[in-house]
Amino acid sequence: MARATIDGIETEYEVRGDGPPLLMFSPGGFDASMDKWWTLGIYAKTHPLDHLSQHYSCILFDRRECGRSGGRVERVTWADYARQGKALLDHLGIDRAHLIGGCMGVSPVTVFATLYPDTVRSMILYWPVGGAKYRISGHQRFADHLGFANTQGLEAVVALVKEGGKSFSGDPRGGPWASAIRRDPAFAEAYARIDLADYRLIVAGMVRTLLDRDTAPGAEPEDLLRCRIPALVIPGADASHATSAARYLAECLPAATYWDMPVDGQTEHATAEKLLGFLNAQN
């Protein structure tokens, strides 16, 4: 493991394997630590990192406010997540890389591609989040947190997070900065002193920015339609990863390849073959 200061925020990262660089935006919703690539859901089943790291330099990192990375209380946008990845590539001296995003990591990948197209060799959009159920549940998660903060105060949020030890995904009441609160005593102390009225505005703006549509959130469709970077879209099929969200991205991206494979057919062997075949064709 290594650490870098990215825009004033400590970022935990690791590089595995050798070969062309592959920047990996972790899955896991608001708990996107790098270990989710081998412990979470479909990724624990298909083991993409094991296969990719045999041919590529896989750059893993804990997204800001997740895992062992730090955070900052502000209205976080998809562009902020994308900038973290770009700054990490700059820190490593890498001019161009392939990108892969899993789950909620897909959204910053699409924004990255529209902000820094010359940096992106190709992108894999693996089980993009999206759909009406995803938006509704996401808004409820933020509402649960604000409800707790409004009635109990931010000091109570800090106490809850420290006592329960859960992320925002595990207990919505702890909010999107739960991991940073638990990891960094100085951050937790400063967080508890934030004016509650200001905090409500920050969180309200954040949820409206991140969860603003019933399809795949992230880059605007007008920007996706102008993005000619080769893309592989792998669909999910559940309440958080609606197949319609994957279809939407494939329809918007002119150079997209859609893997029309049911989840049951997305075996480890088939997925590894698809991922590596796509990436190798872009080198």
Backbone torsions as a table, in degrees:
resi	resn	phi	psi	omega
1	MET	NA	150.5	177.2
2	ALA	-140.8	165.9	-179.3
3	ARG	-132.4	144.6	175.3
4	ALA	-139.8	147.2	175.7
5	THR	-91.1	114.0	-176.7
6	ILE	-112.9	112.0	-179.9
7	ASP	52.2	41.2	178.5
8	GLY	79.8	2.9	-178.2
9	ILE	-116.1	127.3	178.1
10	GLU	-66.5	130.0	-178.8
11	THR	-122.5	123.6	176.4
12	GLU	-87.4	130.4	-179.3
13	TYR	-146.4	168.4	179.5
14	GLU	-151.6	146.2	174.7
15	VAL	-117.3	124.1	178.9
16	ARG	-120.6	139.1	175.3
17	GLY	87.0	-175.4	-176.9
18	ASP	-143.5	145.1	-179.0
19	GLY	133.0	-164.8	178.2
20	PRO	-57.5	143.7	-176.7
21	PRO	-71.2	139.2	178.0
22	LEU	-131.2	109.0	179.9
23	LEU	-86.1	125.6	-170.7
24	MET	-115.1	111.2	176.5
25	PHE	-86.5	113.6	-168.3
26	SER	-64.0	149.0	170.1
27	PRO	-79.5	179.7	174.0
28	GLY	113.9	17.0	177.6
29	GLY	61.0	-130.0	179.2
30	PHE	-89.5	22.6	174.6
31	ASP	-133.4	48.6	-169.7
32	ALA	-86.5	71.7	172.3
33	SER	-90.0	157.1	-171.7
34	MET	-63.3	-26.5	-179.2
35	ASP	-65.2	-16.0	179.1
36	LYS	-62.5	-20.4	178.8
37	TRP	-65.7	-18.8	178.2
38	TRP	-126.9	0.3	-178.8
39	THR	-117.0	-15.4	-169.9
40	LEU	-104.5	125.6	165.1
41	GLY	42.6	-123.6	-175.5
42	ILE	-60.7	-30.5	-177.1
43	TYR	-74.2	-32.4	173.6
44	ALA	-68.5	-24.7	179.8
45	LYS	-82.5	-40.4	-172.7
46	THR	-99.9	-14.0	176.6
47	HIS	50.4	53.6	-176.1
48	PRO	-61.5	-36.2	-177.5
49	LEU	-63.2	-39.1	179.9
50	ASP	-57.6	-39.9	-177.3
51	HIS	-81.7	-42.2	-177.3
52	LEU	-66.6	-37.8	-175.8
53	SER	-71.4	-10.7	174.8
54	GLN	-76.5	-15.8	-175.7
55	HIS	-129.5	-14.6	-174.7
56	TYR	-134.0	154.2	170.5
57	SER	-82.3	101.6	-174.7
58	CYS	-87.0	116.4	-177.7
59	ILE	-99.6	106.7	-177.6
60	LEU	-103.6	147.6	175.9
61	PHE	-156.4	152.5	172.2
62	ASP	-80.4	121.5	178.6
63	ARG	-60.2	151.0	179.0
64	ARG	-53.5	144.7	-173.7
65	GLU	67.6	13.2	-179.0
66	CYS	-133.1	152.2	175.2
67	GLY	55.6	-128.3	-178.5
68	ARG	-100.3	8.3	172.9
69	SER	-82.7	158.3	179.4
70	GLY	-85.6	-166.3	-179.5
71	GLY	-160.6	177.6	177.0
72	ARG	-149.9	134.1	-179.1
73	VAL	-76.7	107.1	179.4
74	GLU	-161.9	168.7	178.1
75	ARG	-74.9	94.0	-176.0
76	VAL	-75.6	135.5	179.6
77	THR	-119.9	170.6	175.3
78	TRP	-61.0	-33.8	178.8
79	ALA	-64.1	-34.2	177.0
80	ASP	-63.5	-42.3	177.3
81	TYR	-64.3	-40.7	179.0
82	ALA	-64.1	-40.9	-179.4
83	ARG	-63.7	-33.1	176.8
84	GLN	-60.9	-45.5	178.8
85	GLY	-64.3	-42.0	-180.0
86	LYS	-64.5	-42.1	-179.9
87	ALA	-66.4	-31.4	176.5
88	LEU	-67.3	-41.5	175.1
89	LEU	-60.7	-42.7	177.8
90	ASP	-60.5	-43.0	179.1
91	HIS	-59.2	-36.6	-178.9
92	LEU	-86.9	-1.8	179.3
93	GLY	72.8	31.0	-177.7
94	ILE	-104.6	122.4	-177.6
95	ASP	-85.3	-36.0	-177.8
96	ARG	-139.8	145.9	-178.9
97	ALA	-153.9	156.8	164.4
98	HIS	-76.8	153.5	177.2
99	LEU	-123.6	144.8	169.0
100	ILE	-137.8	135.3	175.0
101	GLY	-126.5	138.3	175.8
102	GLY	-114.1	138.1	174.6
103	CYS	59.7	-125.3	179.0
104	MET	-68.7	-14.9	175.1
105	GLY	-68.9	-15.2	177.2
106	VAL	-65.1	-39.7	-174.7
107	SER	-60.3	-48.8	175.9
108	PRO	-66.1	-25.9	176.4
109	VAL	-64.5	-44.1	-179.9
110	THR	-65.1	-37.0	177.5
111	VAL	-69.0	-41.8	176.6
112	PHE	-54.4	-46.1	-177.2
113	ALA	-63.8	-31.2	179.6
114	THR	-84.6	-26.9	179.2
115	LEU	-83.7	-37.1	-173.4
116	TYR	-130.8	58.0	-173.7
117	PRO	-60.0	-31.6	-178.5
118	ASP	-71.7	-14.1	179.9
119	THR	-87.6	-17.7	-168.7
120	VAL	-102.1	120.6	176.4
121	ARG	-82.4	-39.5	177.1
122	SER	-166.5	169.8	178.1
123	MET	-143.7	141.5	175.3
124	ILE	-111.8	125.5	-177.4
125	LEU	-111.8	95.7	-167.0
126	TYR	-101.7	109.6	-180.0
127	TRP	54.8	60.8	179.4
128	PRO	-60.2	139.8	173.2
129	VAL	-70.3	158.5	176.2
130	GLY	150.4	175.7	-177.1
131	GLY	106.2	160.8	-178.1
132	ALA	-60.8	-42.2	-179.0
133	LYS	-63.1	-37.8	178.4
134	TYR	-64.6	-45.5	179.5
135	ARG	-62.4	-45.7	-177.8
136	ILE	-62.1	-46.0	-179.4
137	SER	-67.3	-34.8	178.0
138	GLY	-66.0	-43.6	177.2
139	HIS	-63.3	-37.5	178.8
140	GLN	-65.6	-36.8	179.2
141	ARG	-60.8	-47.5	178.8
142	PHE	-65.7	-37.5	179.0
143	ALA	-63.7	-39.7	177.7
144	ASP	-61.7	-41.2	179.1
145	HIS	-65.8	-47.2	-179.0
146	LEU	-65.0	-35.7	177.3
147	GLY	-60.9	-42.9	178.5
148	PHE	-67.8	-44.9	-179.5
149	ALA	-63.5	-39.7	-178.9
150	ASN	-64.7	-39.9	-175.1
151	THR	-87.5	-30.6	-174.0
152	GLN	-108.8	-23.2	-178.5
153	GLY	93.8	163.2	-175.9
154	LEU	-73.5	-27.0	174.3
155	GLU	-62.2	-37.2	177.8
156	ALA	-68.6	-33.6	175.2
157	VAL	-60.9	-46.4	179.2
158	VAL	-59.6	-46.3	-179.8
159	ALA	-61.7	-41.1	179.4
160	LEU	-61.7	-46.7	-177.6
161	VAL	-64.0	-43.8	-178.7
162	LYS	-67.8	-35.6	-179.0
163	GLU	-76.7	-44.7	-175.8
164	GLY	-83.3	-29.9	178.0
165	GLY	69.3	19.4	-177.0
166	LYS	-102.2	154.4	175.4
167	SER	-80.6	176.8	175.6
168	PHE	-58.7	-35.3	178.3
169	SER	-68.6	-34.0	-178.1
170	GLY	-80.5	-33.9	178.9
171	ASP	-147.1	101.4	-176.0
172	PRO	-56.2	-26.3	-177.7
173	ARG	-60.4	-27.4	-178.3
174	GLY	-74.7	-18.2	174.1
175	GLY	81.2	171.8	-173.9
176	PRO	-71.6	-9.7	178.0
177	TRP	-103.5	16.5	-175.0
178	ALA	-58.7	-44.1	-177.7
179	SER	-63.5	-41.2	178.8
180	ALA	-67.4	-37.6	176.6
181	ILE	-61.2	-45.9	-176.9
182	ARG	-69.0	-34.6	-173.8
183	ARG	-85.0	-32.9	-168.7
184	ASP	-123.7	105.1	-179.7
185	PRO	-58.5	-36.4	179.6
186	ALA	-67.0	-40.1	176.9
187	PHE	-63.2	-44.1	-178.9
188	ALA	-61.2	-40.8	179.9
189	GLU	-64.9	-44.2	179.3
190	ALA	-67.1	-38.1	179.2
191	TYR	-59.5	-44.0	-177.1
192	ALA	-64.4	-20.8	-177.7
193	ARG	-93.3	-2.8	-178.5
194	ILE	-64.8	139.3	175.6
195	ASP	-61.6	126.9	-173.2
196	LEU	-64.2	-36.6	179.5
197	ALA	-63.9	-42.8	177.0
198	ASP	-64.4	-40.8	-178.4
199	TYR	-62.1	-41.6	178.9
200	ARG	-59.0	-40.2	-180.0
201	LEU	-67.5	-39.5	179.0
202	ILE	-62.1	-48.0	-176.6
203	VAL	-68.7	-40.9	179.3
204	ALA	-61.7	-40.9	177.6
205	GLY	-68.9	-33.8	-178.7
206	MET	-66.6	-47.1	-178.1
207	VAL	-67.6	-36.6	179.2
208	ARG	-66.7	-33.3	179.4
209	THR	-73.8	-44.2	-174.1
210	LEU	-79.6	-33.1	-173.5
211	LEU	-123.0	70.4	-169.0
212	ASP	-109.7	7.9	-175.4
213	ARG	-156.6	163.8	-178.9
214	ASP	-94.3	9.9	173.4
215	THR	-120.4	-156.7	-176.8
216	ALA	-70.3	119.7	177.1
217	PRO	-74.7	164.2	179.6
218	GLY	131.8	-128.7	-178.4
219	ALA	-65.1	149.5	178.2
220	GLU	-70.5	147.4	-177.1
221	PRO	-59.3	-35.5	179.6
222	GLU	-63.0	-33.5	177.8
223	ASP	-76.3	-38.4	177.3
224	LEU	-62.6	-39.0	-177.8
225	LEU	-66.1	-20.7	178.1
226	ARG	-98.4	0.0	-176.2
227	CYS	-91.5	114.1	-176.2
228	ARG	-106.0	24.1	176.8
229	ILE	-76.9	132.5	177.8
230	PRO	-57.5	134.6	-176.9
231	ALA	-137.9	141.2	172.1
232	LEU	-112.2	124.6	-179.3
233	VAL	-109.7	122.8	178.3
234	ILE	-112.6	115.8	-172.9
235	PRO	-83.0	143.4	165.7
236	GLY	-95.8	-173.0	-179.2
237	ALA	-162.6	66.0	174.8
238	ASP	-150.9	-172.2	-172.5
239	ALA	-64.9	-26.9	179.6
240	SER	-97.8	-21.5	-175.8
241	HIS	-126.0	69.2	-177.1
242	ALA	-62.9	136.8	176.7
243	THR	-58.7	-31.6	178.6
244	SER	-61.5	-31.6	178.6
245	ALA	-66.9	-41.2	177.2
246	ALA	-66.4	-41.4	177.8
247	ARG	-61.1	-40.4	179.5
248	TYR	-59.3	-46.1	-179.6
249	LEU	-64.6	-41.0	178.6
250	ALA	-63.4	-35.8	179.5
251	GLU	-72.5	-33.0	-177.3
252	CYS	-82.4	-29.3	-174.7
253	LEU	-91.7	115.9	-174.7
254	PRO	-61.6	-29.8	-176.7
255	ALA	-108.0	31.3	-177.6
256	ALA	-87.2	144.7	168.2
257	THR	-112.4	123.2	-179.4
258	TYR	-101.1	122.3	178.6
259	TRP	-85.4	99.6	-175.0
260	ASP	-82.4	68.2	-176.0
261	MET	-124.5	122.4	175.5
262	PRO	-57.9	155.1	-177.4
263	VAL	-55.8	-39.3	-179.3
264	ASP	-61.3	-26.6	179.6
265	GLY	-89.6	-4.5	179.9
266	GLN	-85.5	66.4	179.8
267	THR	-76.8	169.6	179.5
268	GLU	-59.3	-48.1	-177.3
269	HIS	-64.9	-46.8	-177.5
270	ALA	-64.8	-39.6	-179.0
271	THR	-68.5	-44.6	179.2
272	ALA	-59.7	-42.8	179.2
273	GLU	-62.1	-41.2	-179.2
274	LYS	-68.6	-45.7	-179.3
275	LEU	-61.6	-50.4	-176.4
276	LEU	-70.0	-36.6	177.1
277	GLY	-62.0	-41.8	178.3
278	PHE	-65.9	-50.4	-176.9
279	LEU	-62.8	-44.0	-178.5
280	ASN	-61.6	-31.5	179.5
281	ALA	-70.8	-17.5	-177.1
282	GLN	-98.6	-4.5	-178.3
283	ASN	-77.3	NA	NA
